[in-house]
Amino acid sequence: MQAPHTDIRTEGWVARLPEGWRPYALLMRADRPIGTWLLFLPGLWAICLFAPDWAEGVRLAALFLLGAWVMRGAGCVVNDLWDRDLDRQVARTRGRPLASGAVRPMQALWFLAALCSVGLAVLLQLNAAAIALGVLSLLPVVLYPLAKRVTTYPQFVLGLTFGWGALLGSAAATGTLPAAAALLYAASIAWILGYDTIYAHQDREDDALLGIGSTALRFGERTAPFLAACYAATVALLALAGLAAGLSWWFLAALALPAALLARQVAALDIADPAKCLALFKANRGVGFAVALAFLLGRAGL
């Protein structure tokens, strides 16, 4: 019998950790860094677009990467605390530490406090505007796990949450929120709405049985045109953000690469193949770095 599809990875460096540490590494998804990269990238876009110089840009990027790692982990703990009963009923997630009993809820809460303490230490290295936005970001982080229970668009709520880095990075780099920051945030939301719809197709059948909402269920066989619309909006909004920030025409030329990578995802989508959906979802790390490169080229005016 074929094993149930799961994206939990207990091999590799996680297997070399002390036995007592492994459940916590899995709880914060340290075995699957793609979520950290995807949380980091909208902030990196803002830093590439607005940082006053290279030194400050590198400093901010390093802080944002560390912050993304710990706060993505914290978000996963919050999500799994909310969902531990549901996770036991889904093949892909029943092995998660809280669902399986490897970590108890009170232990998870202490671990969450530790992660948030590191996140706070990172946040305090930023300016006042960024600190205020960082505190506000806790609201969508806490509310996101509830979204799947009340709406068929929880992926949009994830977009609001994961895309927050576009606002935070803009504030950290400038001390304000330029008009282009709003366009960058909107582009991030459209991008996340698209790629998380792909991801949600892994759980489509289980979600239907449990009464959980998702854009994968809402659009079903019509996912490809929905995904195309999300990604077209992403590219258009990124182009507007770059123009609003006064980038050179090289930015628009370089934006062709991430646009092509997104179009490839639409063409390759197979909602009946969970492993393929996961691979397409992970491909968005490359898309995100291609966008960051386009911003840098646009600023250099080469």
C-alpha positions as CSV (number, residue, x, y, z in Angstrom):
1,M,0.0,0.0,0.0
2,Q,1.3,3.5,-0.9
3,A,2.1,5.6,2.1
4,P,-0.1,8.7,2.6
5,H,1.3,11.9,1.1
6,T,3.1,14.0,3.7
7,D,5.5,16.9,3.5
8,I,7.0,16.2,7.0
9,R,10.8,15.5,6.7
10,T,12.3,13.6,9.6
11,E,15.5,12.7,7.8
12,G,18.5,15.0,7.0
13,W,19.8,17.4,9.6
14,V,16.7,17.1,11.8
15,A,17.6,13.4,12.4
16,R,21.0,14.5,13.8
17,L,19.4,16.7,16.4
18,P,19.2,15.4,20.0
19,E,16.1,13.3,20.3
20,G,14.3,15.7,22.6
21,W,14.8,18.6,20.1
22,R,13.4,16.9,17.1
23,P,9.7,17.4,17.8
24,Y,10.2,21.1,18.3
25,A,12.2,21.4,15.0
26,L,9.3,19.7,13.3
27,L,6.7,21.8,15.1
28,M,8.3,25.0,13.8
29,R,8.7,23.4,10.3
30,A,12.5,23.7,10.5
31,D,12.6,20.6,8.3
32,R,10.8,22.6,5.5
33,P,12.5,26.0,5.1
34,I,10.3,26.9,2.1
35,G,7.9,28.7,4.4
36,T,10.6,30.8,5.9
37,W,11.8,31.9,2.4
38,L,8.2,32.7,1.3
39,L,7.7,34.8,4.5
40,F,11.0,36.6,4.0
41,L,10.7,37.4,0.3
42,P,8.1,40.3,0.4
43,G,10.2,42.0,3.0
44,L,13.3,41.5,0.8
45,W,11.4,43.0,-2.1
46,A,10.8,46.1,0.0
47,I,14.4,46.3,1.1
48,C,15.6,46.0,-2.5
49,L,13.2,48.7,-3.6
50,F,13.8,51.2,-0.7
51,A,17.0,50.6,1.2
52,P,19.1,53.8,1.2
53,D,22.4,52.0,0.6
54,W,23.9,48.5,0.3
55,A,25.2,48.3,3.8
56,E,21.8,49.1,5.3
57,G,20.1,46.8,2.8
58,V,22.3,43.9,3.8
59,R,21.7,44.6,7.5
60,L,18.0,44.7,7.1
61,A,18.0,41.6,4.9
62,A,19.9,39.6,7.6
63,L,17.5,40.8,10.3
64,F,14.4,40.0,8.2
65,L,15.7,36.5,7.4
66,L,16.3,35.7,11.1
67,G,12.9,37.2,11.9
68,A,11.2,35.3,9.2
69,W,12.7,32.0,10.5
70,V,11.6,32.5,14.1
71,M,8.2,34.1,13.3
72,R,7.3,31.5,10.7
73,G,8.0,29.0,13.3
74,A,5.9,30.8,15.8
75,G,3.0,31.0,13.3
76,C,3.3,27.3,12.7
77,V,3.0,26.7,16.5
78,V,-0.1,28.9,16.7
79,N,-1.6,27.1,13.6
80,D,-1.0,23.7,15.1
81,L,-2.4,24.6,18.5
82,W,-5.6,25.7,16.8
83,D,-5.7,22.7,14.4
84,R,-4.4,19.8,16.4
85,D,-7.7,18.0,16.4
86,L,-8.3,18.6,12.7
87,D,-4.7,17.6,11.9
88,R,-5.3,14.1,13.3
89,Q,-8.0,13.6,10.7
90,V,-5.8,14.6,7.7
91,A,-3.3,12.1,6.2
92,R,-0.7,14.8,5.4
93,T,-0.8,16.4,8.8
94,R,-1.5,13.7,11.4
95,G,2.2,13.2,12.0
96,R,2.6,16.8,13.2
97,P,4.0,16.9,16.8
98,L,0.9,18.3,18.4
99,A,-1.5,16.1,16.5
100,S,0.6,13.0,17.3
101,G,1.2,13.8,20.9
102,A,5.0,14.2,20.6
103,V,4.6,17.7,22.0
104,R,1.9,18.7,24.6
105,P,0.0,22.0,24.3
106,M,1.7,23.6,27.3
107,Q,5.1,22.7,26.0
108,A,4.2,24.2,22.7
109,L,3.1,27.4,24.4
110,W,6.5,27.7,26.2
111,F,8.2,27.1,22.9
112,L,6.0,29.8,21.3
113,A,7.1,32.3,24.0
114,A,10.7,31.5,23.3
115,L,10.3,32.1,19.5
116,C,8.4,35.3,20.0
117,S,11.1,36.6,22.4
118,V,13.7,36.1,19.7
119,G,11.4,37.8,17.2
120,L,10.9,40.7,19.5
121,A,14.7,41.1,19.9
122,V,15.0,41.3,16.1
123,L,12.1,43.7,15.8
124,L,13.7,46.1,18.3
125,Q,16.6,46.6,16.0
126,L,14.3,48.4,13.6
127,N,12.9,52.0,13.6
128,A,9.8,53.0,15.4
129,A,7.5,52.8,12.4
130,A,8.6,49.2,11.7
131,I,8.2,48.2,15.3
132,A,4.6,49.5,15.3
133,L,3.9,47.5,12.1
134,G,5.6,44.4,13.6
135,V,3.3,44.5,16.6
136,L,0.2,44.9,14.4
137,S,1.3,41.9,12.4
138,L,0.5,39.7,15.4
139,L,-3.2,40.1,14.7
140,P,-3.4,38.4,11.3
141,V,-0.9,35.8,12.6
142,V,-3.3,34.8,15.3
143,L,-6.4,35.0,13.2
144,Y,-5.2,33.2,10.1
145,P,-5.8,29.6,11.6
146,L,-9.5,30.6,12.1
147,A,-10.0,31.7,8.5
148,K,-10.5,28.2,7.1
149,R,-13.4,27.7,9.5
150,V,-15.3,30.8,8.4
151,T,-14.4,31.5,4.7
152,T,-13.6,29.7,1.5
153,Y,-10.7,32.2,1.0
154,P,-8.3,31.5,3.9
155,Q,-5.5,31.8,1.3
156,F,-6.4,35.5,1.0
157,V,-6.0,35.8,4.8
158,L,-2.6,34.1,4.5
159,G,-1.7,36.7,1.9
160,L,-2.5,39.5,4.3
161,T,-0.3,37.7,6.9
162,F,2.7,36.6,4.8
163,G,2.6,39.7,2.6
164,W,3.0,41.9,5.7
165,G,6.7,41.9,5.2
166,A,6.3,44.2,2.2
167,L,4.9,46.9,4.6
168,L,7.4,46.1,7.3
169,G,10.4,46.2,5.0
170,S,9.2,49.5,3.5
171,A,8.9,51.1,6.9
172,A,12.2,49.6,8.1
173,A,14.0,51.0,5.0
174,T,12.4,54.5,4.9
175,G,10.7,55.2,8.2
176,T,7.4,55.8,6.4
177,L,5.1,53.9,4.0
178,P,5.6,55.2,0.4
179,A,2.8,54.8,-2.1
180,A,4.7,52.0,-3.8
181,A,4.6,50.0,-0.5
182,A,0.9,49.6,-0.8
183,L,1.3,48.3,-4.4
184,L,4.0,46.0,-3.2
185,Y,1.8,44.6,-0.5
186,A,-1.1,44.1,-2.9
187,A,1.3,42.2,-5.3
188,S,2.4,40.0,-2.4
189,I,-1.2,39.2,-1.5
190,A,-2.0,38.2,-5.1
191,W,1.1,36.1,-5.3
192,I,0.4,34.3,-2.0
193,L,-3.2,33.7,-2.9
194,G,-2.0,32.0,-6.0
195,Y,0.7,29.8,-4.7
196,D,-1.2,28.8,-1.5
197,T,-4.1,27.7,-3.7
198,I,-1.7,25.3,-5.3
199,Y,-0.5,24.1,-1.9
200,A,-4.1,23.6,-0.7
201,H,-4.8,21.1,-3.4
202,Q,-2.8,18.6,-1.4
203,D,-5.6,18.5,1.2
204,R,-8.6,19.2,-1.0
205,E,-10.4,15.9,-0.4
206,D,-9.7,15.8,3.4
207,D,-10.8,19.5,3.7
208,A,-14.1,18.7,1.9
209,L,-14.8,15.9,4.4
210,L,-14.0,18.1,7.4
211,G,-15.9,21.1,6.1
212,I,-12.8,23.3,5.9
213,G,-12.8,26.1,3.3
214,S,-10.1,26.8,0.7
215,T,-9.7,28.3,-2.7
216,A,-8.7,24.9,-3.9
217,L,-12.1,23.6,-3.1
218,R,-13.9,26.7,-4.3
219,F,-12.3,26.7,-7.7
220,G,-11.5,23.0,-8.2
221,E,-11.1,22.2,-11.9
222,R,-11.2,26.0,-12.6
223,T,-8.0,26.5,-10.5
224,A,-5.8,27.2,-13.6
225,P,-7.6,30.3,-14.8
226,F,-7.9,31.5,-11.2
227,L,-4.2,31.0,-10.7
228,A,-3.5,32.8,-14.0
229,A,-5.5,35.8,-12.8
230,C,-3.7,35.9,-9.4
231,Y,-0.3,35.7,-11.1
232,A,-1.2,38.3,-13.8
233,A,-2.3,40.6,-11.0
234,T,1.0,40.0,-9.2
235,V,3.1,41.0,-12.2
236,A,1.0,44.0,-13.0
237,L,1.1,45.3,-9.4
238,L,4.9,44.7,-9.2
239,A,5.3,46.7,-12.4
240,L,3.2,49.5,-10.9
241,A,5.2,49.4,-7.7
242,G,8.5,49.7,-9.6
243,L,7.2,52.6,-11.7
244,A,5.8,54.4,-8.6
245,A,9.3,54.1,-7.1
246,G,10.9,55.6,-10.2
247,L,12.9,52.5,-11.3
248,S,14.6,52.4,-14.7
249,W,13.2,50.5,-17.6
250,W,15.6,47.7,-16.8
251,F,13.2,46.7,-14.0
252,L,10.4,46.0,-16.5
253,A,12.7,44.0,-18.7
254,A,14.0,41.9,-15.7
255,L,10.4,41.4,-14.5
256,A,9.9,39.1,-17.6
257,L,11.8,36.3,-15.8
258,P,9.5,36.0,-12.8
259,A,6.5,36.5,-15.1
260,A,7.7,33.5,-17.2
261,L,8.3,31.4,-14.1
262,L,4.8,32.1,-12.9
263,A,3.3,31.3,-16.3
264,R,5.1,28.0,-16.2
265,Q,3.4,27.1,-12.9
266,V,0.0,27.7,-14.5
267,A,0.9,25.6,-17.5
268,A,2.3,22.7,-15.4
269,L,-0.5,22.6,-12.8
270,D,-2.0,19.2,-12.1
271,I,-4.4,19.4,-9.2
272,A,-4.7,15.6,-9.0
273,D,-1.0,15.2,-8.2
274,P,-0.2,16.3,-4.6
275,A,3.6,15.9,-5.1
276,K,3.5,18.0,-8.2
277,C,1.5,20.7,-6.4
278,L,4.1,20.7,-3.6
279,A,6.9,21.1,-6.2
280,L,5.2,24.0,-7.9
281,F,4.5,25.6,-4.6
282,K,8.2,25.4,-3.7
283,A,9.2,26.9,-7.0
284,N,8.0,30.2,-5.8
285,R,11.2,30.8,-3.9
286,G,12.9,31.2,-7.2
287,V,10.2,33.5,-8.4
288,G,10.6,35.7,-5.3
289,F,14.4,36.0,-5.8
290,A,13.9,36.8,-9.4
291,V,11.6,39.7,-8.4
292,A,14.2,41.0,-5.9
293,L,16.8,40.9,-8.6
294,A,14.5,42.9,-11.0
295,F,14.2,45.6,-8.3
296,L,17.9,45.8,-7.8
297,L,18.5,46.0,-11.6
298,G,15.9,48.7,-11.8
299,R,17.6,50.8,-9.1
300,A,21.0,50.3,-10.6
301,G,19.8,51.6,-13.9
302,L,22.3,49.4,-15.8
